[in-house]
């Protein structure tokens, strides 16, 4: 039945739609006058129980033009004809009520006072006002209901279960029912508030609690789940994800409260729930206004510009209109793509693309001499723990000697600020990558005693979505049908988003005064196995049913959990509530660090991996290397 009705409506709109739009105002006025006339006739019929005498019938016809004129003028004065019937609301109904009351009063004064028709029944005038208002409101509500009914019954509309029966949920349901652009059909709401249980919002029932999501999504045949709680905490979002396990439907969210306050239209920007929504802490926000005097009109250089962190650094720095931004990168394809992107987005900024390797001293010195940077962000590094276990010489060459080369060139070139991007794996390292980054940290800190360059270290954890991180790997495994591979069921990691990491790096360049190690408060560590399961659920699949999670064992150099500070480091606050400073007591002398780096260079010349590992252990006594027998290629 519904399909033929929809087809008939679509045919009628297609055939007469242009005519209706062109003459809409005339049609609205004629319809309203016809309804008022009907209300006046109905009032007479009710007054005389359907048996209208010839005298009163003559009185009805005589007074009808006056009634139509006054009520028609009333609808015009109160702007009733201007509203779109499909969006009728309380405001429109209020105007109809006032127009009816005022028009009834004016009609009484005109008929009894001006024309002297005292025989005209007062009850008919009152009933005409009541029925006129009822008809004018009823036709609008009927049109709105009919359009919503057609949309709800549309086979192309996606059935949606909405989580949250608060203000945002109410607005979302209303918009879905009134706006054909949504193509959504709300079939139910869930909310933990017992007061709202079994109530209805715009005709849509509140059908249960968050814990019932999985059962309700199957019962109501939901195609999607939309979380309409803009202020939801990360704990609540995790509860929703856990409750939705087994639904096999995608989960989407509304923008945050901050976004909705800035732009109320953002209510319609429904997006898929992402892993960033599930970070077990609030996103870090920094005072970006402080960065204007630091970056605007300044010469900036970023090494490793083509990487995940380096490229985001370049994007954010470019927003502050530096005098020039040097993109230093050895991988030409990544550099070329970034250069095209930045020139298109920031045409007023001068970009310098420099292909080069941070381990080549002459090239680094040449670029710095030509571009004369005032700020230098050193993001170039080898970061993959298992690969560096298999290639210790390259880890030393890039992470230690590359940092040494760039840092010394910055010192010689008069760079004002040098920021080294480090990692939580440099704390009590168990991997070659972590140990080499620790040596780089100590070398850079030691340079602060020479020259005027301020050397700062920024230390943070894993970055969601960076090249080679677990998130893209898990996503690819899910697309391929699984399994999703996790090294250990208890392995935990700190996670942050790429924009957060870059904000921290930029903020450190403001806070740093030399010999600083800044660490982000990244909340609690997240179980990687839980992260994998959440990604499967967010993909609309069921863990262990559609996609298996397989544990492959810890890889060489991997810890079960990471640390942000060593026991020898004291934690001090900064002016930013989410950034802390690591103060090291009993730090090795710079002479000792320099000697350790020279010995590493000699070991590299010998070409012996075991000798390199021994030199790393000498430089970082807390580092416990893997035996060569344990270092095996990963499958």
C-alpha positions as CSV (number, residue, x, y, z in Angstrom):
1,X,0.0,0.0,0.0
2,X,2.7,2.5,1.0
3,X,4.7,2.1,-2.2
4,X,1.8,3.1,-4.6
5,X,1.0,6.1,-2.4
6,X,4.6,7.2,-2.5
7,X,4.7,6.8,-6.3
8,X,1.4,8.7,-6.7
9,X,2.8,11.6,-4.6
10,X,6.1,11.6,-6.5
11,X,4.1,11.7,-9.8
12,X,1.9,14.6,-8.7
13,X,4.9,16.6,-7.4
14,X,6.8,15.9,-10.6
15,X,3.8,17.0,-12.8
16,X,2.5,20.0,-10.9
17,X,5.5,20.9,-8.7
18,X,6.6,23.9,-10.8
19,X,3.0,25.3,-10.9
20,X,2.7,24.9,-7.1
21,X,5.9,26.7,-6.4
22,X,5.2,29.6,-8.9
23,X,1.7,30.3,-7.5
24,X,2.3,29.2,-3.9
25,X,1.3,32.5,-2.3
26,X,-2.0,32.7,-4.2
27,X,-2.8,29.1,-3.4
28,X,-2.1,29.7,0.3
29,X,-4.3,32.8,0.6
30,X,-7.1,31.1,-1.3
31,X,-6.8,27.9,0.9
32,X,-6.8,30.0,4.1
33,X,-9.9,32.0,3.0
34,X,-11.7,28.8,2.1
35,X,-11.0,27.3,5.5
36,X,-12.2,30.5,7.2
37,X,-15.4,30.3,5.2
38,X,-15.8,26.7,6.1
39,X,-15.2,27.5,9.8
40,X,-18.0,30.2,9.6
41,X,-20.4,27.8,7.9
42,X,-19.6,25.1,10.5
43,X,-20.2,27.6,13.3
44,X,-23.7,28.3,12.0
45,X,-24.4,24.6,11.6
46,X,-23.3,23.9,15.2
47,X,-25.2,26.8,16.6
48,X,-28.5,25.6,15.0
49,X,-27.8,21.8,15.1
50,X,-27.5,21.6,11.3
51,X,-30.9,23.2,10.7
52,X,-30.2,26.7,9.5
53,X,-33.3,28.8,8.9
54,X,-33.5,31.0,5.7
55,X,-33.1,34.1,7.8
56,X,-29.8,33.0,9.4
57,X,-28.6,31.5,6.0
58,X,-29.2,35.0,4.5
59,X,-27.3,36.5,7.5
60,X,-24.4,34.0,7.0
61,X,-24.1,35.0,3.3
62,X,-24.4,38.7,4.1
63,X,-21.7,38.6,6.8
64,X,-19.3,36.2,5.0
65,X,-17.4,38.9,3.1
66,X,-16.9,40.9,6.3
67,X,-15.7,37.7,8.1
68,X,-13.3,36.8,5.2
69,X,-11.9,40.3,5.0
70,X,-11.3,40.6,8.7
71,X,-9.8,37.1,9.2
72,X,-7.8,37.4,6.0
73,X,-6.3,40.7,7.2
74,X,-5.6,39.0,10.5
75,X,-3.6,36.2,8.9
76,X,-1.7,38.8,6.9
77,X,-0.9,41.0,10.0
78,X,0.3,38.0,12.0
79,X,2.3,36.7,9.0
80,X,0.6,33.3,9.0
81,X,0.8,32.9,5.3
82,X,4.6,33.2,5.3
83,X,5.5,30.1,7.2
84,X,6.4,26.8,5.5
85,X,3.7,24.3,6.4
86,X,6.2,21.4,6.4
87,X,8.1,23.1,9.3
88,X,5.1,24.2,11.4
89,X,5.9,24.5,15.1
90,X,4.8,26.0,18.4
91,X,5.7,29.5,17.2
92,X,3.4,29.2,14.1
93,X,0.6,27.7,16.2
94,X,0.9,30.6,18.6
95,X,0.5,33.2,15.8
96,X,-2.5,31.3,14.5
97,X,-4.1,31.5,18.0
98,X,-3.5,35.2,18.4
99,X,-4.8,35.9,14.8
100,X,-8.0,34.0,15.6
101,X,-8.6,35.7,18.9
102,X,-7.9,39.2,17.5
103,X,-9.9,38.6,14.3
104,X,-12.9,37.3,16.4
105,X,-12.9,40.4,18.5
106,X,-12.7,42.7,15.5
107,X,-15.4,40.8,13.7
108,X,-17.7,41.3,16.7
109,X,-17.0,45.0,16.8
110,X,-17.6,45.3,13.0
111,X,-20.9,43.2,12.8
112,X,-22.5,44.5,16.1
113,X,-21.0,47.9,16.4
114,X,-20.4,49.2,12.9
115,X,-23.1,47.4,10.9
116,X,-25.5,47.0,13.7
117,X,-26.4,43.4,13.0
118,X,-27.3,42.6,16.5
119,X,-29.1,39.4,15.3
120,X,-25.8,37.9,14.2
121,X,-25.1,35.3,16.9
122,X,-22.2,36.0,19.2
123,X,-21.6,32.3,19.6
124,X,-21.1,32.0,15.9
125,X,-18.4,34.6,16.0
126,X,-16.6,32.8,18.8
127,X,-17.0,29.4,17.1
128,X,-15.7,30.9,13.8
129,X,-12.5,32.1,15.6
130,X,-12.0,28.7,17.3
131,X,-12.7,26.6,14.3
132,X,-10.8,28.9,11.9
133,X,-7.7,28.6,14.1
134,X,-8.3,24.8,14.3
135,X,-8.5,24.5,10.6
136,X,-5.5,26.7,9.8
137,X,-3.4,24.8,12.3
138,X,-4.8,21.4,11.3
139,X,-4.0,21.7,7.6
140,X,-0.4,22.7,8.4
141,X,0.1,19.9,10.9
142,X,-1.5,17.5,8.4
143,X,0.9,18.6,5.6
144,X,3.8,18.2,8.0
145,X,2.6,14.8,9.2
146,X,2.0,13.6,5.6
147,X,5.4,14.6,4.5
148,X,7.0,13.0,7.5
149,X,4.9,9.9,7.0
150,X,6.0,9.6,3.4
151,X,9.7,10.0,4.4
152,X,9.4,7.5,7.2
153,X,7.8,4.9,4.9
154,X,10.4,5.6,2.2
155,X,12.3,2.4,1.4
156,X,15.5,4.4,0.9
157,X,15.4,5.9,4.4
158,X,18.0,4.3,6.8
159,X,16.6,3.1,10.1
160,X,18.4,4.7,13.0
161,X,18.6,4.0,16.7
162,X,19.5,7.2,18.6
163,X,21.5,7.0,21.8
164,X,20.5,9.9,24.0
165,X,17.0,11.3,24.6
166,X,18.2,14.8,25.7
167,X,18.1,18.1,23.9
168,X,20.4,17.0,21.2
169,X,18.5,13.8,20.6
170,X,15.2,15.8,20.4
171,X,16.7,18.2,17.9
172,X,18.1,15.4,15.8
173,X,14.8,13.5,15.7
174,X,12.9,16.7,14.8
175,X,15.4,17.4,12.0
176,X,15.2,13.9,10.6
177,X,11.4,14.0,10.5
178,X,11.2,17.4,8.9
179,X,14.2,17.6,6.6
180,X,14.2,15.3,3.5
181,X,17.9,15.8,3.2
182,X,18.6,13.4,6.1
183,X,17.4,10.2,4.5
184,X,17.1,8.8,8.0
185,X,14.2,7.2,9.8
186,X,14.5,7.3,13.6
187,X,13.0,4.1,15.0
188,X,13.8,4.5,18.7
189,X,15.9,6.2,21.4
190,X,17.9,4.8,24.3
191,X,18.6,6.6,27.5
192,X,19.7,5.6,31.0
193,X,17.3,8.2,32.6
194,X,14.4,6.2,34.1
195,X,12.1,9.2,33.8
196,X,12.3,9.1,30.0
197,X,11.7,5.4,29.8
198,X,8.7,4.5,27.7
199,X,8.1,8.1,26.8
200,X,7.9,9.4,23.2
201,X,9.8,12.3,21.5
202,X,8.0,13.5,18.4
203,X,6.3,10.1,18.2
204,X,9.5,8.1,18.5
205,X,9.6,6.0,21.7
206,X,12.4,5.7,24.3
207,X,12.8,2.0,24.1
208,X,15.6,1.1,26.6
209,X,18.9,1.7,28.2
210,X,22.4,1.9,26.8
211,X,23.0,-1.7,27.8
212,X,20.1,-2.8,25.6
213,X,21.6,-1.3,22.4
214,X,22.7,-4.7,20.9
215,X,19.2,-6.3,21.4
216,X,17.3,-3.2,20.4
217,X,19.3,-2.7,17.2
218,X,18.3,-6.2,16.1
219,X,14.7,-6.0,17.2
220,X,14.2,-2.6,15.5
221,X,16.2,-3.6,12.4
222,X,18.4,-0.5,12.8
223,X,20.8,0.3,10.0
224,X,22.9,2.7,12.0
225,X,23.4,3.9,15.6
226,X,23.9,7.6,16.2
227,X,25.2,8.9,19.5
228,X,23.4,12.1,20.2
229,X,25.2,13.1,23.5
230,X,27.6,15.9,22.5
231,X,29.0,16.1,26.1
232,X,29.5,12.3,26.4
233,X,32.7,11.4,28.4
234,X,35.1,9.0,26.9
235,X,34.0,6.4,29.6
236,X,30.4,6.8,28.4
237,X,31.5,6.4,24.7
238,X,33.4,3.2,25.7
239,X,30.2,1.9,27.4
240,X,28.3,2.6,24.2
241,X,30.9,0.8,22.1
242,X,30.8,-2.2,24.4
243,X,27.0,-2.3,24.4
244,X,27.0,-2.1,20.6
245,X,29.2,-5.2,20.2
246,X,27.5,-7.7,18.0
247,X,25.2,-5.2,16.3
248,X,26.9,-5.3,12.9
249,X,25.9,-1.7,12.2
250,X,28.1,1.4,12.0
251,X,28.2,3.9,14.9
252,X,28.1,7.6,14.3
253,X,28.3,10.6,16.6
254,X,27.2,14.2,16.7
255,X,29.8,17.0,17.0
256,X,31.0,18.0,20.4
257,X,29.4,20.7,22.6
258,X,32.1,23.2,21.7
259,X,31.4,22.7,18.0
260,X,27.7,22.9,18.4
261,X,28.0,26.2,20.4
262,X,30.2,27.7,17.8
263,X,28.0,26.5,14.9
264,X,24.4,25.2,15.7
265,X,24.2,23.9,12.1
266,X,26.9,21.4,13.1
267,X,24.1,19.3,14.5
268,X,23.7,17.9,10.9
269,X,27.3,17.0,10.6
270,X,26.9,13.4,11.7
271,X,30.2,11.5,11.3
272,X,31.4,8.0,12.0
273,X,32.7,7.5,15.5
274,X,36.5,7.4,15.4
275,X,39.2,6.1,17.8
276,X,39.9,9.7,18.7
277,X,36.5,9.7,20.4
278,X,37.6,6.8,22.6
279,X,40.9,8.2,23.9
280,X,40.7,7.8,27.7
281,X,41.2,11.6,28.3
282,X,40.0,14.9,27.0
283,X,41.8,16.1,23.9
284,X,44.7,18.5,24.6
285,X,44.1,22.1,23.7
286,X,46.9,24.6,23.7
287,X,46.9,28.4,23.6
288,X,47.6,28.8,19.9
289,X,47.6,32.6,20.2
290,X,51.0,32.4,21.9
291,X,52.4,30.9,18.7
292,X,51.8,34.0,16.5
293,X,54.8,36.0,17.8
294,X,56.9,32.9,17.7
295,X,56.2,31.8,14.1
296,X,54.7,34.7,12.2
297,X,57.2,36.3,10.0
298,X,60.0,33.9,11.1
299,X,62.1,31.5,9.1
300,X,61.3,27.9,10.1
301,X,62.9,24.5,9.1
302,X,61.4,21.1,9.6
303,X,63.4,17.9,9.1
304,X,61.5,14.7,8.2
305,X,58.9,17.0,6.7
306,X,57.3,14.1,4.7
307,X,56.5,12.0,7.8
308,X,53.3,11.9,9.8
309,X,54.5,14.3,12.5
310,X,56.7,16.4,10.2
311,X,53.9,17.0,7.6
312,X,51.4,18.0,10.3
313,X,54.0,20.3,11.8
314,X,54.3,22.0,8.4
315,X,50.6,22.4,8.0
316,X,50.1,24.0,11.4
317,X,53.2,26.2,11.1
318,X,52.0,27.5,7.7
319,X,48.8,28.8,9.3
320,X,50.9,31.4,11.2
321,X,52.3,32.9,8.0
322,X,56.0,32.3,8.6
323,X,58.5,34.3,6.4
324,X,59.6,31.0,5.0
325,X,59.1,27.3,5.7
326,X,61.8,24.8,4.7
327,X,60.7,21.3,4.1
328,X,63.7,19.0,4.6
329,X,63.1,15.4,3.6
330,X,65.0,12.6,1.9
331,X,62.0,10.8,0.5
332,X,61.2,12.8,-2.6
333,X,57.7,11.4,-3.3
334,X,56.4,12.4,0.2
335,X,58.2,15.8,-0.2
336,X,56.6,16.5,-3.6
337,X,53.1,15.6,-2.4
338,X,53.4,17.8,0.7
339,X,54.8,20.7,-1.3
340,X,51.8,20.6,-3.7
341,X,49.4,20.4,-0.8
342,X,50.9,23.3,1.1
343,X,51.3,25.6,-1.9
344,X,47.6,25.1,-2.7
345,X,46.4,25.7,0.8
346,X,48.8,28.6,1.8
347,X,49.6,30.5,-1.4
348,X,51.0,33.5,0.5
349,X,53.7,31.4,2.4
350,X,57.1,30.9,0.9
351,X,58.0,27.2,0.9
352,X,61.5,25.8,0.2
353,X,61.7,22.1,-0.6
354,X,65.1,20.6,0.2
355,X,65.8,17.0,-0.6
356,X,68.5,15.7,1.7
357,X,69.5,13.3,4.4
358,X,70.1,14.5,8.0
359,X,73.1,12.2,8.2
360,X,74.9,14.0,5.4
361,X,76.8,16.8,7.1
362,X,77.6,18.8,4.0
363,X,74.0,18.8,2.7
364,X,72.6,19.8,6.1
365,X,75.1,22.7,6.5
366,X,74.4,23.8,2.9
367,X,70.6,24.0,3.5
368,X,71.0,25.9,6.8
369,X,73.4,28.3,5.2
370,X,71.1,29.1,2.3
371,X,67.8,29.3,4.3
372,X,69.1,30.7,7.7
373,X,66.3,29.3,9.8
374,X,65.4,30.9,13.2
375,X,63.5,27.8,14.4
376,X,64.3,24.2,13.7
377,X,62.0,21.2,14.4
378,X,63.9,17.9,14.1
379,X,61.3,15.2,13.3
380,X,63.5,13.0,11.1
381,X,64.1,9.6,12.8
382,X,63.7,5.9,12.4
383,X,60.9,4.9,14.7
384,X,59.9,1.3,14.1
385,X,61.1,-0.8,17.0
386,X,61.3,-4.3,15.4
387,X,63.0,-3.0,12.2
388,X,65.6,-1.2,14.3
389,X,66.4,-4.4,16.2
390,X,67.3,-5.9,12.9
391,X,69.2,-2.8,11.8
392,X,71.0,-1.3,14.8
393,X,73.6,0.5,12.7
394,X,71.0,2.4,10.8
395,X,69.2,3.3,14.0
396,X,72.4,4.8,15.3
397,X,73.3,6.5,12.0
398,X,69.9,8.2,11.7
399,X,68.6,8.8,15.3
400,X,72.0,9.6,16.9
401,X,74.4,10.9,14.3
402,X,71.6,12.5,12.3
403,X,70.5,14.4,15.3
404,X,74.1,15.3,16.1
405,X,74.6,16.6,12.6
406,X,71.5,18.8,12.6
407,X,71.9,20.0,16.1
408,X,75.6,21.1,15.6
409,X,74.7,22.8,12.3
410,X,71.9,24.6,14.1
411,X,74.3,25.8,16.8
412,X,76.8,26.9,14.2
413,X,74.2,28.6,12.1
414,X,72.8,30.6,15.0
415,X,69.3,29.0,15.1
416,X,67.4,30.5,18.0
417,X,65.3,27.4,18.9
418,X,65.9,23.7,18.2
419,X,63.1,21.2,19.1
420,X,63.8,17.5,19.1
421,X,60.8,15.2,18.8
422,X,61.4,12.2,21.1
423,X,59.4,9.2,22.3
424,X,58.3,7.5,25.5
425,X,60.3,4.5,24.4
426,X,63.4,6.5,25.4
427,X,62.5,6.0,29.0
428,X,64.1,2.9,30.5
429,X,64.6,1.6,26.9
430,X,64.4,-2.0,26.0
431,X,64.8,-1.4,22.3
432,X,67.6,-0.1,20.1
433,X,65.2,2.6,18.8
434,X,64.4,3.8,22.3
435,X,68.0,3.7,23.4
436,X,69.2,5.8,20.3
437,X,66.5,8.3,21.0
438,X,67.7,8.6,24.6
439,X,71.2,9.3,23.5
440,X,69.8,11.9,21.1
441,X,67.9,13.5,24.0
442,X,71.1,13.7,26.2
443,X,73.2,15.0,23.4
444,X,70.8,17.8,22.5
445,X,70.3,18.8,26.1
446,X,74.1,19.0,26.6
447,X,74.5,21.5,23.7
448,X,72.6,24.1,25.6
449,X,75.8,25.2,27.4
450,X,77.3,26.3,24.0
451,X,76.1,29.2,22.0
452,X,72.7,30.9,22.1
453,X,70.5,28.2,20.6
454,X,67.8,26.9,23.0
455,X,67.6,23.1,22.7
456,X,64.3,21.5,23.8
457,X,63.1,17.9,23.8
458,X,59.4,16.9,23.4
459,X,58.5,13.4,24.5
460,X,55.2,11.7,23.7
461,X,53.7,8.3,23.1
462,X,52.2,6.5,20.1
463,X,50.3,8.6,17.5
464,X,47.0,7.4,16.2
465,X,47.0,7.1,12.4
466,X,50.7,7.8,11.8
467,X,52.6,5.9,9.1
468,X,53.1,2.3,10.2
469,X,51.2,2.6,13.4
470,X,48.8,-0.1,14.7
471,X,45.6,1.8,13.6
472,X,46.3,1.8,9.8
473,X,47.5,-1.8,10.1
474,X,44.4,-2.9,12.0
475,X,42.2,-1.1,9.5
476,X,43.9,-2.9,6.6
477,X,43.6,-6.3,8.3
478,X,39.8,-5.6,8.9
479,X,39.3,-4.6,5.3
480,X,41.0,-7.9,4.2
481,X,38.7,-9.9,6.5
482,X,41.1,-10.5,9.3
483,X,42.6,-11.7,11.4
484,X,43.7,-8.7,13.4
485,X,47.1,-9.4,14.9
486,X,48.1,-8.1,18.4
487,X,51.4,-9.0,19.9
488,X,50.2,-9.7,23.5
489,X,46.8,-9.6,25.2
490,X,48.1,-7.3,28.0
491,X,50.2,-4.9,25.9
492,X,49.3,-1.3,26.6
493,X,50.3,2.0,25.0
494,X,49.8,5.7,25.4
495,X,48.0,7.2,22.4
496,X,47.4,10.7,21.1
497,X,46.2,12.2,17.9
498,X,48.6,13.7,15.3
499,X,47.2,17.3,15.8
500,X,47.6,16.9,19.5
501,X,51.3,15.8,19.1
502,X,52.0,18.7,16.9
503,X,50.3,21.2,19.2
504,X,52.5,19.9,22.0
505,X,55.7,20.3,19.9
506,X,54.7,23.9,19.0
507,X,53.8,24.7,22.6
508,X,57.2,23.4,23.7
509,X,58.9,25.8,21.4
510,X,57.2,28.6,23.4
511,X,57.8,27.1,26.9
512,X,61.3,25.9,26.3
513,X,64.3,27.8,27.9
514,X,67.0,25.3,27.2
515,X,67.7,21.8,28.6
516,X,63.9,21.1,28.8
517,X,62.2,17.8,28.3
518,X,58.5,18.3,28.0
519,X,56.0,15.4,28.4
520,X,52.3,15.4,27.6
521,X,49.9,14.1,30.2
522,X,48.4,11.4,28.0
523,X,46.0,9.9,30.6
524,X,45.9,6.1,31.1
525,X,47.5,3.6,28.8
526,X,45.1,1.8,26.5
527,X,45.1,-1.9,25.9
528,X,46.0,-2.5,22.3
529,X,43.7,-5.6,22.2
530,X,40.8,-3.4,23.3
531,X,41.8,-0.9,20.6
532,X,41.6,-3.7,18.0
533,X,38.2,-4.8,19.3
534,X,36.9,-1.3,19.2
535,X,38.0,-0.9,15.6
536,X,36.2,-4.1,14.6
537,X,33.0,-2.9,16.3
538,X,33.3,0.6,14.7
539,X,33.5,-1.2,11.3
540,X,30.1,-2.8,12.0
541,X,31.5,-6.3,12.6
542,X,31.6,-8.6,15.5
543,X,35.0,-9.5,17.2
544,X,35.8,-13.2,17.1
545,X,32.7,-13.9,15.0
546,X,33.4,-11.8,11.8
547,X,37.0,-10.9,12.6
548,X,39.4,-12.8,14.8
549,X,42.0,-11.2,17.1
550,X,45.2,-13.3,17.1
551,X,48.0,-12.8,19.5
552,X,51.4,-13.3,17.9
553,X,53.8,-12.7,20.8
554,X,56.0,-9.7,21.8
555,X,58.3,-8.6,19.1
556,X,62.0,-7.9,19.7
557,X,62.5,-4.8,21.8
558,X,58.8,-4.4,22.8
559,X,57.6,-3.6,26.3
560,X,54.3,-4.7,27.7
561,X,53.8,-1.0,28.8
562,X,55.5,2.3,28.3
563,X,56.7,4.9,30.8
564,X,56.9,8.7,30.5
565,X,59.5,9.4,33.2
566,X,62.5,7.5,34.7
567,X,63.0,7.1,38.4
568,X,65.9,9.6,38.3
569,X,63.6,12.3,36.7
570,X,61.6,14.7,38.8
571,X,58.2,15.7,37.4
572,X,57.5,19.5,37.5
573,X,54.4,21.3,36.2
574,X,54.4,24.0,33.5
575,X,52.1,26.9,32.7
576,X,50.1,24.4,30.6
577,X,47.9,22.0,32.6
578,X,48.5,19.1,30.2
579,X,52.3,19.5,29.8
580,X,54.9,18.5,32.4
581,X,58.6,19.0,32.6
582,X,61.1,16.2,33.3
583,X,64.0,17.3,35.5
584,X,66.8,14.8,35.5
585,X,69.0,14.5,38.6
586,X,72.5,13.1,38.1
587,X,72.4,13.5,34.3
588,X,75.6,12.3,32.6
589,X,78.1,15.0,31.7
590,X,78.1,16.3,28.1
591,X,81.7,15.1,27.8
592,X,80.6,11.6,28.6
593,X,77.8,11.8,26.1
594,X,80.1,13.2,23.4
595,X,82.6,10.3,24.1
596,X,79.8,7.8,23.8
597,X,78.7,9.2,20.5
598,X,82.3,9.1,19.2
599,X,82.6,5.4,20.2
600,X,79.3,4.7,18.3
601,X,80.7,6.4,15.2
602,X,83.8,4.1,15.5
603,X,81.7,1.0,15.9
604,X,79.7,2.0,12.8
605,X,83.0,2.2,10.8
606,X,83.8,-1.3,12.0
607,X,80.5,-2.6,10.7
608,X,79.8,-4.9,13.6
609,X,76.2,-5.0,14.9
610,X,77.3,-6.5,18.2
611,X,79.9,-3.8,18.8
612,X,77.3,-1.2,18.1
613,X,74.9,-2.7,20.6
614,X,77.6,-2.8,23.2
615,X,78.4,0.8,22.7
616,X,74.7,1.7,23.0
617,X,74.6,-0.2,26.3
618,X,77.6,1.7,27.5
619,X,75.9,5.0,26.6
620,X,72.6,4.1,28.2
621,X,73.2,1.8,31.2
622,X,69.5,1.2,31.7
623,X,69.2,-0.3,28.3
624,X,69.0,-4.2,28.3
625,X,69.8,-5.4,24.7
626,X,68.3,-8.6,23.2
627,X,70.8,-11.3,22.4
628,X,71.5,-11.8,18.7
629,X,69.8,-15.1,18.8
630,X,66.5,-13.5,19.8
631,X,66.6,-11.0,17.0
632,X,64.7,-12.8,14.2
633,X,62.8,-11.3,11.2
634,X,59.1,-10.9,11.8
635,X,56.8,-12.8,9.6
